[in-house]
Amino acid sequence: MAAAVASLAEKASSSFCSQFSISSHTSHLCRKRTFFATCSSRSGSPFTERHSVKPLRGGGKLDLISTVLSCRKEENPQHGQDCLEFEQEHDIATRLPELRQLLSLLHKDERKQEKAHGVGNVFLVGTGPGDPDLLTVKALKLMQTADLVLYDRLVSTDILELVHAGARLLYVGKTAGYHSRTQDEIHQLLLSFAEAGATVLRLKGGDPLVFGRGGEEMDFLQQQGVQVRVVPGITAASGIAAELGIPLTHRGAANSVRFLTGHSRKGGIDPLFIQDQAADPDSTLVVYMGLSTLPSLAARLINSGLPSDTPSAAVERGTTAYQRTVFAELHDLPSEVVAAKLESPTLIFIGRVVALSPSWPGAALNQESTTMTTTSLPPAMV
């Protein structure tokens, strides 16, 4: 199978690379190691943000394919060029006309050799909320054997370092206002490399089937006859709640938990999917992607009957060394988040269970008061 993939790349290269030369700026991104150079004001982020030079690592069976994808005209970026423009210029997968030419060649030869090497496998793998210690054993094993790894923005750099040196890394992340590529393009990438016989690992932050669009990718590939296997991950709600000591359900405080998206349409400020029935004081709400819509979200919940003093928390980069947390009552949470300058990714918890966290303001005082009350009772009543 390795020979078949290499043969496809060689044939694509002979007709494709004759038109292009590899620039020094592109080739240095294709070394067989992971390289991160952040241009954002927040240095040392554990996540692969939009302002980072993404690791484009070659090796293994897809090394020749990596070389073909890296072919381009010689260009020298001007001094002081905007970091995002530089990234877009040198991100090999954003050059879609060239990529389509390569994939077209791969498709033609793949059809001829399908019987010889078969179709590869695609694994949708959740990497958890960011702490590499929260990876599943199965996820780690797959990271040691994959040919190609397509990863999202919320996959931490510490986790990417665990991918074996022979794998090819390709960034397909999205953030508000900037998509490195569309969902349809991601579908085509997964399909094309699977059809070329590669073992493809699709790494997603948290769990791939919880607000990760994993279901769409799985459905598309299965319709094309590609086998897809899902490896669940610890979703951010569970991992970060455990980190803060917040029980998502608790007798007398919350008899249910809801995972919601605070996503808005086209960058707006109004959350689309927060219904009136979400304002249930006996339920815990966990809001993904709700940082930009938090003021409207809080107002809608309060107007729908949720007490304004409901304990709440907003957690940036949870379970990593860069975690930052804001605790506040619901009516104060938006302003406190702005004051703290929290950034994405931030997860929001709303519900009485938040006050059970040892980090909740006054938690130590409340615990001390409870202890004093208990020890002051007569022995028969304790």
Steps between C-alpha positions, in 0.01 A plus 500: 500500500791733573635441148160578352473832686858590405427413136198730500709782639780447247259507207329809638836664559628443144211693341434742787834616636646584160299822518615602847812530713519449875564828680735510792219626723278202416766235521605598850145425613526145367779371723435173677421660832232721647572874490297770671562873470223708650435854385222575745530717808439198724817297485521136599139414420437126527269517199571549131354846453428681172819711536734202525713358223341157482720191517513342155704193567601247237612143522393142465285386209374850429840668480488518119143628509620767745770605253249527217265709713789731593584592136436868424641807330801674653388792713664717762265649765551869558636614835221564746242294309197421712539167679162367391566585134837327524336190647234490229765546232710210627233263628522234233143382540348845437627505142190322379556520121834323540354256752214414267746424221688262726187332631369464144815310408471290813140416412587385148777265606318393815214360292746288302675365807209475745494122475872484573520704818139556610348800673659638816336550836384823662490537878312787667684543829418722796802641682322633808500857632876562468690310769690217325458284811129486419556326165358151467739210455340422165554855374866486596548167321349638180724806519797263480386332176317757282631609160321835496361710787245776437458703818286784631588821681395358836750215489775612737861514391596261781272239344636558149848428632383145572436426131778279364773664291407316179150648476396797294324780693246721324318787673130537417392715793236768522447802719253788498546695179769271359467149360822349368269300272129430470327191631448375146873533433575302815263229378683481170841484667391210719346317208787553259774379732290205617445401138876523447536224759619707796407454865352839585462631854254786549588658835237715670500678833271351764271232358461484121122456522432786744486829305793377293323438167629145516158369407506691171844365409399147595180518294677637193776239503264209559291609202819479292569147622784592738503326836504746792576411859436737790718519809320705767679763704427671829279790402596842636194513727605188690873565504483862610220440751716232663797738504293762686324254730158573352259204495290531187211335683445503874211390717299806603686734265480362146308200372610544138773655288476664159777560249417808290674697227515876529583526131350792308430551134780669301681640801195658663449552871173311544524127577286297262420191699423616857131427556278624781481152652877511557435737792446212741639560851516125561727441201868568436573685176833463324545737208756431229614779265307757700763763580396757240128457565521484881328837573196407287502145631496611866227757435284245318529246782416758766205633299377141466491455878844380608597683821751775431714387793548148359864395558700498176853454373693567180816297442766578241732220378373261764719213631817658358776690677347819357154452647327817621165501679243766582233425762201732531125510533330481162408870475863599566672232292516689166665807651739291709605304191569825313701634793708182509549511120425133456560363152382203299479212570285578804237269649210634708329326793168625638315341791486453875764226484764763413486620861612152611843559349774551762604803295162672518535833687405439861512123463751465781289721726187300418681175571627632829150615595355158414768324705442722802125442480546123479747475790287722722202264484438251782659158432161335443420743222831481312 
